[in-house]
Amino acid sequence: MASFEITSHVTQGYMEAQIVPPSRRKPSAIVLRLRHPQCREIQAVTVNGKKLRNFDRVGNTITLKPSKTTLNVRAEF
């Protein structure tokens, strides 16, 4: 079973998500969609402190590789 928590800091220009991937059945990918209340596009993403270059600005989706550890995602708007 997977779990996640999303924390909004839109007044500061970012959102954070903490994702605990499932431990039994590893998915082929994890897709996270973060919708800004003012329809702004994602400008930058970090995962566990490392820049992620491949994300969909228009759809505001972030595709993550499966992981055995918790994923800490920060999206800047």
C-alpha positions as CSV (number, residue, x, y, z in Angstrom):
1,M,0.0,0.0,0.0
2,A,1.3,3.4,-0.9
3,S,0.7,6.6,1.0
4,F,1.3,10.3,0.3
5,E,1.0,13.7,1.9
6,I,0.9,17.0,0.0
7,T,1.6,20.3,1.7
8,S,0.8,23.6,0.0
9,H,3.0,26.6,0.4
10,V,1.5,28.4,-2.7
11,T,1.9,31.9,-1.0
12,Q,5.7,31.2,-1.0
13,G,5.6,29.7,-4.5
14,Y,5.9,26.0,-4.0
15,M,4.2,22.7,-3.0
16,E,5.8,19.7,-1.3
17,A,4.8,16.0,-1.4
18,Q,6.0,13.1,0.5
19,I,5.3,9.7,-1.1
20,V,5.9,6.3,0.4
21,P,5.8,3.9,-2.5
22,P,4.2,0.5,-2.1
23,S,6.6,-2.2,-0.8
24,R,4.9,-5.2,-2.3
25,R,3.9,-4.5,-5.8
26,K,6.3,-2.0,-7.4
27,P,4.5,0.2,-10.0
28,S,6.1,0.9,-13.3
29,A,5.9,4.7,-12.5
30,I,4.5,7.1,-10.0
31,V,2.7,10.1,-11.5
32,L,2.0,13.1,-9.2
33,R,-0.2,15.9,-10.4
34,L,0.0,19.2,-8.5
35,R,-2.7,21.7,-9.4
36,H,-2.0,25.3,-8.4
37,P,-5.1,27.3,-7.4
38,Q,-4.2,30.1,-9.8
39,C,-3.4,27.7,-12.7
40,R,0.3,28.4,-12.6
41,E,2.8,26.0,-14.3
42,I,5.5,24.1,-12.5
43,Q,8.9,25.8,-13.1
44,A,11.3,23.5,-11.2
45,V,11.1,20.1,-9.4
46,T,13.5,18.5,-6.8
47,V,13.2,14.9,-5.6
48,N,15.1,14.1,-2.4
49,G,17.1,17.3,-2.9
50,K,18.1,16.5,-6.6
51,K,16.8,18.5,-9.6
52,L,14.4,16.6,-11.8
53,R,14.5,17.9,-15.4
54,N,11.8,15.7,-16.9
55,F,8.3,16.9,-15.9
56,D,5.2,18.2,-17.7
57,R,4.9,22.0,-17.1
58,V,1.6,22.3,-18.9
59,G,-0.1,19.3,-17.3
60,N,1.6,20.0,-13.9
61,T,2.5,16.3,-13.7
62,I,5.7,14.8,-12.3
63,T,6.5,11.2,-13.3
64,L,8.8,9.4,-10.8
65,K,10.7,6.2,-11.1
66,P,9.7,3.5,-8.5
67,S,11.6,3.6,-5.3
68,K,12.0,1.6,-2.2
69,T,12.5,4.7,-0.1
70,T,10.3,7.7,0.6
71,L,10.2,10.3,-2.1
72,N,10.3,14.0,-1.0
73,V,9.1,16.1,-3.9
74,R,9.2,19.9,-4.1
75,A,7.6,21.7,-7.0
76,E,8.3,25.4,-7.6
77,F,5.6,27.5,-9.3
